[in-house]
Amino acid sequence: MKTEDLVKIDLGAHIDGFPASCAHSFVIGGKTKGKQADVLMAAWTAFQAATRTIKPENTNQMVTAGIQAVCTDFEVEPLQGVLSHKTKKHLNDGNEVIINKETPE
C-alpha cells in the first residue's frame, strides 16, 4: 500500500449468537481529491441519508431511492448486488433487505 491508496477494513463477529459487522474506508495519508474524494463523500452522504430514512412508516424502496439520489448528486453509481440485511440472533442475512441499486433483473 502507498500514499493515496483507498483501503477498506471490514470486520464481523458473533457475540452470544448476535451478529455484528462494521467497515471503514480511508485513504492512506489522509488526503484525497477528484473522483476518489467524490466516491468517499457520496458513500458517507448516502449512509447518512439511508439511516435517516429507515423508519417504521418508510419502505425499503424509499431507502434505495435516497441512496440513488445522493449518488446522482455526486455523479457516481451505487454498487450493484449489495444488500443490507435485517439481522437477529443466529441469523446474519435475514429475509428483509435493502438493495443498494435496483436493477431490471
C-alpha positions in Angstrom: 0.0 0.0 0.0 1.1 3.5 -0.7 0.1 7.1 -0.1 -3.3 8.0 -1.6 -4.4 4.3 -1.8 -8.0 3.7 -0.7 -8.3 1.0 1.9 -11.3 -0.7 3.4 -11.3 -2.7 6.6 -14.3 -4.9 7.2 -14.9 -6.8 10.4 -17.6 -9.1 11.6 -18.2 -11.2 14.7 -21.0 -13.2 16.5 -21.4 -12.3 20.2 -23.7 -14.7 22.1 -25.3 -15.5 18.7 -25.9 -11.9 17.7 -24.1 -10.9 14.5 -22.3 -7.6 14.3 -20.3 -6.2 11.5 -18.7 -2.9 10.6 -16.4 -1.4 7.9 -14.4 1.7 7.5 -12.8 3.1 4.4 -9.9 5.5 4.5 -7.1 7.0 2.3 -3.5 6.3 3.3 -2.0 9.7 4.0 -5.5 11.1 4.9 -5.9 13.3 1.8 -7.7 12.7 -1.4 -9.1 14.7 -4.4 -11.1 14.3 -7.6 -13.3 11.3 -8.3 -11.9 9.4 -5.3 -13.0 12.1 -2.9 -16.4 12.2 -4.7 -16.9 8.5 -4.1 -15.9 8.7 -0.4 -18.2 11.6 0.2 -21.0 10.0 -1.8 -20.7 6.8 0.3 -20.8 8.8 3.6 -23.7 11.0 2.5 -25.7 8.0 1.2 -25.2 6.2 4.5 -26.5 9.3 6.3 -29.5 9.6 4.0 -30.3 5.9 4.4 -30.1 5.9 8.2 -32.4 8.9 8.3 -34.9 7.2 6.0 -35.1 3.9 7.9 -38.3 4.5 9.9 -41.3 2.2 10.5 -43.5 4.2 8.1 -41.0 4.2 5.2 -40.3 1.4 2.7 -37.1 -0.3 1.7 -37.6 1.2 -1.8 -37.5 4.7 -0.2 -34.1 4.0 1.2 -32.8 2.7 -2.1 -34.2 5.9 -3.8 -32.3 8.1 -1.3 -29.1 6.3 -2.0 -29.6 6.8 -5.7 -30.4 10.5 -5.3 -27.2 11.1 -3.4 -25.1 9.2 -6.0 -26.7 11.2 -8.8 -25.7 14.4 -7.0 -22.1 13.2 -6.8 -22.2 11.8 -10.3 -21.3 8.3 -9.2 -23.2 5.0 -9.2 -24.1 2.8 -6.2 -22.7 -0.7 -6.3 -25.0 -3.3 -7.8 -25.6 -6.5 -5.9 -25.1 -5.1 -2.4 -27.8 -5.9 0.2 -28.3 -4.7 3.7 -30.0 -7.4 5.8 -32.1 -7.2 8.9 -30.3 -9.4 11.4 -31.4 -11.2 14.5 -30.0 -13.8 16.9 -28.2 -16.6 15.0 -29.1 -15.0 11.6 -26.8 -12.6 9.8 -28.6 -12.5 6.5 -32.3 -12.1 7.3 -35.1 -12.0 4.7 -35.8 -8.3 5.0 -33.3 -6.4 2.8 -32.5 -3.0 1.4 -30.9 -3.2 -2.0 -28.2 -0.7 -2.8 -29.2 -0.3 -6.5 -32.3 -1.5 -8.2 -31.8 -3.4 -11.5 -34.3 -4.7 -14.0 -33.2 -8.3 -13.4 
